[in-house]
Amino acid sequence: MNAKMLWQYARLVVEVGINVQKGQPIMVNCPVDCAPFGRMLATAAYDAGAKDVIINWRDDYCMRERGLKADGSVFDAVYPWEALKLNSLAKEGVGVISVSASDPENMKGVDPDRLRRSRLAAGRDLKDFYRAQMSNGIPWCVVSVPIASWAKKVFPGMNEADAMEKLWDEIFKAVRITEDGDAVAEWRAHCARIEGYAKKMTEFDFEELHYKNSLGTDLTVKMPENNNWLAGGDMCKSGVKFVANMPTEEVFSAPLRNGVDGVLVASKPLVLSGNVVEGIRFRFKEGRIVEIHSDTNEEALRTQVELDEGSHYLGEIALVPYDSPISNSGILFFNTLFDENASCHFAFGEAYPACIKGGDDLSPEELKEAGINAESNTHVDFMVGTSDLEITGKTRDGRLVKVFENGNFAI
């Protein structure tokens, strides 16, 4: 690991990822195994003018022990002091950095019902915080650095030291950091490129998109009126631009809640609540997931899909070229932050309001009226892109447009 590049990474996350404003509180969610990077983020945030930096440390071992051994009642509510902290910080306009790094199978063997109840409790008790995050009321950014258990899963044939070094190298490539480069300038140029595709997709005003590939995907996705495609940077209601995911290669929107029909087959495994789920296959009827199958950990998948009524519907449709940096690396990261940026993907659960023009200012009821999946306690991305994926769009004025051909943009 190159210390100079790591400092460049920390500054990139602070200056572009959440774009810290003077006097703004910042919260960093970080694994204890990534403490050196967490400290760098704190220093970079203070140097950028942060009012305060609140660190929330977490630990795979303790999370697993809690999942296995804690009293069952603790999964049915968020502690009041935790809810007060997060909901209050949201009202103050906190910027949130989350470092995504964990053992992909850390929660294997934990009762899925405990994880389900914990998710429902968080959705209920932290509603103000999550609503602010989903509707761009606060800036947030998810990033990652290696930990040993994750690196060994990605590179099982290497010893631990070599696997860690290799994962560092691949993460730096994915976030466009080089020893002598200017990551901030590179990211601004990259965001401008993919935002150009988002602008084109919005201007086409697609009524529906049809997906087909040799894995068995054959899916029609209707789009709501006034649909908006997004990419790269998001805009807070305060007017501050931020980048929610680093890396990001996606151009995304939200489908019409009741307008998805057909079969959708995942092209990559999904790490879901500390379980690796492989061979995912869904069938949709009038938007709703009516059949669920996976080759491994199907119970964990069903638990998430059946979390609430909204989790049975799609909340996101995302386009990623097969010929993109993470895909071309040929690496399965077992981390959705990276794997979703190597592949076209969907998400079941709540939609981002900004996927409807003016949606950040609409209530959940108004968003439902606009046709998107406006209420769920989850948002789970899963990958469907392949080298032979074909996507054909139909515009509202009746034109047929080849959107993807051989896995890449054709527009």
DAFEN-V206019 format. One record per backbone hydrogen bond with DSSP energy under -1.0 kcal/mol. NH is the residue of the N-H (numbers start at 0). CO is the residue of the C=O. E is the energy in kcal/mol with one decimal. If there is no record, write none. Layout:
BEGIN
NH,CO,E  NH,CO,E
END
This chain:
BEGIN
5,1,-2.1  6,2,-2.2  7,3,-1.8  8,4,-2.1  9,5,-2.4  10,6,-2.4  11,7,-2.2  12,8,-2.5  13,9,-2.0  14,10,-3.2  15,11,-2.6  16,11,-2.0  17,12,-2.2  19,13,-2.2  22,48,-3.1  23,20,-2.0  25,51,-2.8  26,94,-3.0  27,53,-2.9  28,96,-3.1  29,55,-2.4  31,57,-2.7  33,30,-1.6  34,31,-1.6  37,33,-2.1  38,34,-2.6  39,35,-1.7  40,36,-2.5  41,37,-1.9  42,38,-2.4  43,39,-2.9  44,40,-2.4  45,41,-2.5  46,42,-2.7  47,43,-1.3  48,45,-1.7  49,44,-2.4  50,23,-1.8  53,25,-3.1  55,27,-3.1  57,29,-1.6  62,58,-2.5  63,59,-2.4  64,60,-2.5  65,61,-2.3  66,62,-2.3  67,63,-2.3  68,64,-2.7  69,65,-2.0  73,70,-1.8  74,71,-1.4  75,72,-1.6  82,78,-2.2  83,79,-2.6  84,80,-1.9  85,81,-2.4  86,82,-2.5  87,83,-2.0  88,84,-2.4  89,85,-2.1  90,86,-1.5  91,87,-1.2  92,89,-1.5  93,88,-2.1  94,24,-2.2  95,138,-2.2  96,26,-3.0  97,140,-2.6  98,28,-3.1  99,142,-3.8  105,102,-2.1  107,104,-1.4  109,106,-2.2  113,110,-1.1  114,110,-1.3  115,111,-2.4  116,112,-2.6  117,113,-2.1  118,114,-2.1  119,115,-2.2  120,116,-2.4  121,117,-2.2  122,118,-2.3  123,119,-1.8  124,120,-3.1  125,121,-2.3  129,125,-2.6  130,126,-2.6  131,127,-2.0  132,128,-2.0  133,129,-2.9  134,130,-1.9  135,132,-1.2  136,131,-3.3  137,131,-1.1  140,95,-2.4  141,243,-2.8  142,97,-2.5  150,146,-2.6  151,147,-2.3  152,148,-1.1  153,149,-2.0  154,150,-2.5  157,154,-1.7  162,158,-2.7  163,159,-2.4  164,160,-2.2  165,161,-2.6  166,162,-2.3  167,163,-2.4  168,164,-2.2  169,165,-2.2  170,166,-2.4  171,167,-2.6  172,168,-2.0  173,169,-2.3  174,170,-2.0  175,172,-1.4  176,171,-2.8  185,181,-2.5  186,182,-2.6  187,183,-2.0  188,184,-2.0  189,185,-2.4  190,186,-2.9  191,187,-1.7  192,188,-1.7  193,189,-2.1  194,190,-2.2  197,193,-1.8  198,194,-2.1  199,195,-1.8  200,196,-2.5  201,197,-2.3  202,198,-2.2  203,199,-1.9  206,393,-3.3  207,393,-1.6  208,220,-2.6  209,391,-2.7  210,218,-3.1  211,389,-1.8  212,216,-1.7  215,212,-1.1  217,262,-2.5  218,210,-2.0  219,260,-2.9  220,208,-3.3  221,258,-2.7  222,206,-2.8  226,223,-1.0  227,354,-3.0  229,251,-3.0  233,241,-3.4  235,239,-3.1  236,135,-2.0  238,235,-2.0  241,233,-2.6  242,16,-2.5  245,141,-2.3  250,318,-1.8  251,229,-2.6  252,316,-2.3  255,221,-2.9  256,370,-3.6  258,255,-2.1  260,219,-2.3  261,283,-2.1  262,217,-1.9  263,281,-2.6  265,279,-2.5  266,382,-2.5  269,276,-2.8  271,274,-3.4  276,269,-3.4  280,292,-2.7  281,263,-2.8  282,290,-1.7  283,261,-3.2  284,287,-2.2  286,259,-3.1  287,284,-1.8  288,311,-2.6  289,282,-2.9  290,282,-1.4  292,280,-1.5  294,277,-2.2  295,277,-1.4  300,296,-1.7  301,297,-3.0  302,298,-2.4  303,299,-1.4  304,300,-2.4  305,301,-2.7  306,303,-1.2  311,308,-1.5  312,309,-1.6  314,346,-3.2  315,346,-1.5  316,252,-2.4  317,344,-2.8  318,250,-3.2  321,406,-2.9  323,321,-1.6  327,323,-3.0  328,324,-1.0  329,326,-1.5  337,334,-1.4  338,334,-2.7  339,335,-2.3  340,337,-1.1  341,338,-1.4  344,317,-1.8  345,381,-2.1  346,315,-1.7  347,379,-1.9  348,312,-2.8  349,377,-2.8  350,372,-2.8  354,351,-2.1  355,352,-2.1  356,225,-2.5  358,355,-3.1  360,357,-1.5  361,358,-1.9  366,362,-2.4  367,363,-2.3  368,364,-2.0  369,365,-1.7  370,367,-1.1  371,366,-1.7  373,371,-1.5  379,347,-2.6  381,345,-2.9  383,343,-3.3  384,343,-1.8  388,385,-1.2  389,211,-2.5  390,403,-1.7  391,209,-2.1  392,400,-3.5  393,207,-2.7  394,398,-2.5  395,204,-1.7  397,394,-1.9  400,392,-3.0  402,390,-2.2  403,390,-1.9  404,407,-2.7  406,388,-2.3  407,404,-1.6  409,402,-3.1
END
